[in-house]
């Protein structure tokens, strides 16, 4: 009788977690640590903050869920490869950052007269790929920060408003390894 071969272990296609490490000497920059790679990133102008407040310019400390995102089909030409739910961005897409509005820290349709909202269809390319990091999303607390994303970095890794930003090629490569159970750890 032949010995029974052990079943091969499944190859993990999505990462369980990513970790941000702030750069020594410049709190506005960091490195995203993933197995087998260290990816430079931009952080908020105030660096990493323990208690996030709307408009403080800080990237929030914590374990953040990747809730899915959007991409500019007109710029990328096709949907990026990812196990995350992604949908094409529309010119009318916005994100409410007005703590007085009941839609605070949620996607909204623009125009939204009298409401402060971030435009998701941007000319500068920062949101050509954008992933919702799940900060302040359950329960949503007004004034505790909105629109915290993983997105495309400005040239020279200029600081964000509180997001984590990567070069577009790095973000597209990383997306292949991200899924709904992946967490972004910001210590």
Secondary structure, DSSP 8 states (H G I E B T S, - for coil): -------------S-SEEEEEEETTEEEEEEEEETTEEEEEE-BTT-EESS--TTS--EE-EEEE--EEEE-HHHHSS----SS-EEE--TTEEEE--TTSTTTTSEEES--TT--EEESS-SSSTTSEEEE--TT-SS--TTS----EEEE--GGG--BSS-EEE-HHHHHHHHTT--TT-EEEE-
